[in-house]
Amino acid sequence: MNAYMKIAVAAAAVLIVAVLGYNLLPGGSTGVGGQGPSPTASPTAAPTTPTAAPTTAPSAVPSPSAVFPAWYTPNPGDGGAGILTAGSHATGSFQPAFTYTVPAGWVNHSDASYFGLFPDTPANQAEFARSGETADGIFMGSIDSPYFVCQGLENNRGTAAEMAAAAAANEILVVSNVADVTVGGLTGKRFDVRINPDWDGNCPGDPPGSGYLDGRTRGFLLDVPGRGVLVIFAGSLHAADHEAFLAEAMPIIESFEFDMSQ
């Protein structure tokens, strides 16, 4: 199971399954896994044919008629707003609530117990047709013990700094560019993570042959007072596409503004 997918899957179940692969995102799995957080909001009904969200004022609630790209099939109950117009938007169900800004061509596929975005690109369309996953995307969720590759071989708990330190010390991961970060008023750690190419790939509980060595993820672990750690992943299934994807994803992540009054 790929990294992102692990996060996404865990997110739905307990909230995450693995960073580098990427099930978490739209239909896939690129990212992180982990013993999931308890969802803070009930998933909204799955949208049918989405209408674009407004560009000027942030949209407070995802449209019940959310429109998705023709090539993408949303998961029931994910509550995403669908294709987004360029401009400012607001989450509808995800907690902590936040506003964010996207350029044209982005899709909100989930806004419930976890939050997810992906760009409507030929690469994502091709990957979805091939594997049912998207190649690149952003995932966010509250996670008690996130794992990036293998739940059975990782024990990432505590504060954002403690989780980042545990990941960096784990020999099955390659963690780089660790830095202090502030996103939308929340502080924590940012780092890049991938699977160690020297690892034998033997993960208890994973089926043999899971291929996600090429995956790349930029992770953010943010301390949320009274709520644990919020995880944000910008992940790619294919290393060759990751830098270009980050160039688009980082301004979106940097636009996040969290509302901690709720």
C-alpha positions as CSV (number, residue, x, y, z in Angstrom):
1,M,0.0,0.0,0.0
2,N,1.5,3.3,-1.0
3,A,2.3,6.0,1.5
4,Y,-0.5,8.5,0.8
5,M,-2.9,5.8,0.5
6,K,-2.1,4.5,3.9
7,I,-2.9,7.9,5.3
8,A,-6.1,8.1,3.6
9,V,-7.2,4.7,4.4
10,A,-6.3,5.1,8.0
11,A,-8.0,8.4,7.9
12,A,-11.2,6.8,7.0
13,A,-10.9,3.9,9.4
14,V,-8.8,5.4,12.1
15,L,-7.3,7.9,9.9
16,I,-4.2,7.2,8.0
17,V,-2.1,4.7,6.3
18,A,1.2,5.8,4.8
19,V,2.8,8.8,3.3
20,L,4.8,7.7,0.4
21,G,2.2,5.6,-1.3
22,Y,-1.0,7.5,-1.1
23,N,-4.3,6.1,-0.6
24,L,-5.3,9.0,1.3
25,L,-5.8,11.3,-1.5
26,P,-8.6,11.1,-3.8
27,G,-8.7,7.6,-4.8
28,G,-5.4,6.6,-3.8
29,S,-2.8,6.2,-1.3
30,T,0.2,8.4,-1.2
31,G,1.3,9.1,2.1
32,V,1.2,8.3,5.6
33,G,-0.4,5.9,7.7
34,G,-1.2,5.7,11.3
35,Q,-3.4,4.9,14.1
36,G,-6.1,7.3,13.3
37,P,-7.4,10.1,15.1
38,S,-10.9,10.1,16.2
39,P,-12.9,12.0,13.6
40,T,-14.1,15.4,14.8
41,A,-16.9,15.8,12.4
42,S,-19.5,13.5,10.8
43,P,-18.9,13.0,7.1
44,T,-21.4,14.7,4.9
45,A,-23.4,12.9,2.2
46,A,-21.4,12.2,-0.9
47,P,-21.9,14.8,-3.5
48,T,-23.4,13.9,-6.9
49,T,-22.8,16.4,-9.6
50,P,-20.8,19.2,-8.1
51,T,-21.2,22.8,-8.8
52,A,-18.1,25.0,-8.5
53,A,-17.5,26.7,-5.2
54,P,-17.7,30.5,-5.2
55,T,-14.5,32.5,-5.9
56,T,-15.1,35.7,-3.9
57,A,-16.5,34.9,-0.5
58,P,-15.3,31.6,1.0
59,S,-17.9,28.8,0.7
60,A,-18.9,27.7,4.2
61,V,-20.5,24.4,3.2
62,P,-19.7,22.1,0.3
63,S,-22.4,22.2,-2.4
64,P,-24.7,19.1,-2.3
65,S,-24.4,19.2,-6.1
66,A,-20.6,19.1,-6.2
67,V,-19.1,18.5,-9.6
68,F,-16.1,16.3,-10.1
69,P,-13.9,15.7,-13.1
70,A,-15.5,13.2,-15.5
71,W,-12.6,10.7,-14.9
72,Y,-12.9,10.7,-11.1
73,T,-15.3,8.8,-8.9
74,P,-15.7,10.2,-5.4
75,N,-16.0,8.0,-2.4
76,P,-19.4,8.0,-0.7
77,G,-19.5,10.1,2.4
78,D,-16.3,12.1,1.7
79,G,-18.3,15.3,1.5
80,G,-16.0,17.2,-0.9
81,A,-16.9,20.4,-2.7
82,G,-15.7,19.0,-6.0
83,I,-14.2,21.2,-8.7
84,L,-13.1,24.5,-7.1
85,T,-13.1,27.9,-8.8
86,A,-9.9,30.0,-8.4
87,G,-10.0,32.0,-5.2
88,S,-10.8,31.6,-1.5
89,H,-12.8,28.7,0.0
90,A,-13.7,27.5,3.5
91,T,-14.1,24.0,4.9
92,G,-17.6,22.7,5.6
93,S,-17.2,19.9,8.1
94,F,-13.5,19.3,8.7
95,Q,-12.1,20.4,12.1
96,P,-10.3,22.5,12.9
97,A,-12.1,24.7,10.3
98,F,-9.9,26.7,7.9
99,T,-9.9,28.9,4.8
100,Y,-7.6,28.3,1.9
101,T,-6.9,29.7,-1.6
102,V,-6.5,27.7,-4.8
103,P,-5.8,28.5,-8.4
104,A,-8.0,27.2,-11.1
105,G,-7.9,23.4,-11.8
106,W,-8.1,22.0,-8.2
107,V,-10.6,19.6,-6.7
108,N,-11.7,19.2,-3.1
109,H,-12.5,15.4,-2.9
110,S,-13.0,15.2,0.9
111,D,-14.2,17.5,3.7
112,A,-15.2,15.3,6.6
113,S,-13.0,13.4,9.0
114,Y,-10.1,14.2,6.8
115,F,-9.5,16.9,4.1
116,G,-8.1,16.4,0.6
117,L,-7.3,18.3,-2.5
118,F,-5.8,17.2,-5.9
119,P,-5.1,19.0,-9.2
120,D,-7.2,18.0,-12.2
121,T,-4.2,17.0,-14.4
122,P,-3.5,14.4,-17.1
123,A,-1.1,12.7,-14.6
124,N,-3.8,12.3,-12.0
125,Q,-6.3,11.1,-14.7
126,A,-3.9,8.5,-16.0
127,E,-3.0,7.2,-12.6
128,F,-6.6,7.0,-11.5
129,A,-7.5,5.0,-14.7
130,R,-4.5,2.7,-14.0
131,S,-4.8,2.2,-10.2
132,G,-7.8,4.0,-8.9
133,E,-5.5,6.4,-7.1
134,T,-4.3,9.9,-7.9
135,A,-0.7,10.6,-8.6
136,D,-0.4,13.9,-6.7
137,G,-2.4,15.4,-3.9
138,I,-2.7,17.2,-0.5
139,F,-4.1,15.4,2.6
140,M,-4.9,16.6,6.1
141,G,-6.1,14.9,9.2
142,S,-5.7,14.7,13.0
143,I,-3.7,11.6,13.8
144,D,-2.6,10.2,17.2
145,S,0.2,8.1,15.8
146,P,0.9,8.7,12.1
147,Y,3.2,6.3,10.2
148,F,4.8,6.9,6.9
149,V,5.6,3.5,5.6
150,C,5.0,0.6,8.0
151,Q,2.8,0.8,11.1
152,G,4.4,-2.3,12.6
153,L,7.9,-0.7,12.4
154,E,7.1,2.9,13.5
155,N,6.1,4.4,16.8
156,N,5.5,8.1,16.2
157,R,3.7,9.7,19.2
158,G,3.7,12.8,21.3
159,T,4.2,16.4,20.0
160,A,4.9,17.4,16.5
161,A,8.6,17.7,17.3
162,E,8.7,14.3,19.0
163,M,6.9,12.6,16.0
164,A,9.4,14.3,13.6
165,A,12.3,13.1,15.7
166,A,11.1,9.6,15.8
167,A,10.6,9.5,12.0
168,A,14.1,10.9,11.4
169,A,15.6,8.2,13.6
170,N,13.8,5.3,11.9
171,E,16.1,3.4,9.6
172,I,13.3,2.5,7.1
173,L,12.8,6.2,6.3
174,V,14.9,8.9,4.7
175,V,13.9,12.2,6.3
176,S,15.4,15.5,5.2
177,N,15.0,19.2,5.4
178,V,13.5,19.2,8.9
179,A,12.5,22.7,9.9
180,D,10.3,24.6,12.3
181,V,7.2,25.9,10.6
182,T,4.1,27.9,11.2
183,V,1.0,27.2,9.0
184,G,-2.2,29.2,9.5
185,G,-1.3,30.1,13.1
186,L,-0.3,26.6,14.1
187,T,3.4,25.7,14.8
188,G,5.2,22.4,14.3
189,K,7.6,20.7,12.0
190,R,8.0,20.3,8.3
191,F,10.2,17.7,6.5
192,D,10.5,15.7,3.4
193,V,10.2,11.9,3.7
194,R,10.7,8.8,1.5
195,I,11.3,5.2,1.9
196,N,14.9,4.2,2.6
197,P,16.0,2.4,-0.7
198,D,18.1,0.0,1.5
199,W,15.1,-1.2,3.5
200,D,14.1,-4.8,2.6
201,G,10.5,-3.7,2.4
202,N,9.3,-6.4,4.9
203,C,6.4,-4.7,6.7
204,P,4.3,-6.9,9.0
205,G,0.7,-6.7,7.9
206,D,1.4,-5.5,4.3
207,P,1.0,-7.8,1.4
208,P,4.2,-8.7,-0.5
209,G,5.0,-6.7,-3.5
210,S,3.6,-3.3,-2.3
211,G,5.5,-0.9,-4.5
212,Y,5.9,2.7,-3.4
213,L,9.7,3.2,-3.4
214,D,9.3,6.0,-5.9
215,G,6.9,8.0,-3.7
216,R,7.8,11.3,-2.3
217,T,6.1,13.3,0.5
218,R,6.4,16.7,2.1
219,G,5.0,16.4,5.6
220,F,3.8,19.0,8.1
221,L,3.1,18.0,11.8
222,L,1.3,20.9,13.6
223,D,0.5,21.0,17.3
224,V,-3.1,21.9,17.9
225,P,-3.8,22.9,21.5
226,G,-6.1,20.4,23.2
227,R,-6.5,18.3,20.0
228,G,-3.1,16.6,19.4
229,V,-1.3,16.8,16.1
230,L,-2.6,17.8,12.7
231,V,-0.9,16.1,9.8
232,I,-0.6,17.7,6.3
233,F,0.9,15.8,3.4
234,A,1.7,16.9,-0.1
235,G,2.6,13.7,-1.8
236,S,3.4,12.2,-5.2
237,L,3.5,8.6,-6.3
238,H,6.3,9.4,-8.7
239,A,9.5,11.2,-7.7
240,A,9.9,12.8,-11.2
241,D,6.7,14.7,-10.7
242,H,7.1,15.8,-7.1
243,E,9.0,19.1,-7.4
244,A,6.7,20.5,-9.9
245,F,3.7,19.4,-7.8
246,L,5.2,21.0,-4.7
247,A,5.6,24.3,-6.6
248,E,1.8,24.3,-7.0
249,A,0.9,22.7,-3.6
250,M,3.0,24.9,-1.3
251,P,1.2,28.2,-2.0
252,I,-2.1,26.4,-1.2
253,I,-0.8,25.0,2.1
254,E,0.7,28.4,3.0
255,S,-2.7,30.0,2.4
256,F,-4.3,27.9,5.2
257,E,-5.8,30.0,8.0
258,F,-7.2,27.9,10.9
259,D,-10.1,29.0,13.0
260,M,-9.5,27.7,16.5
261,S,-12.5,29.3,18.0
262,Q,-14.8,26.4,17.1
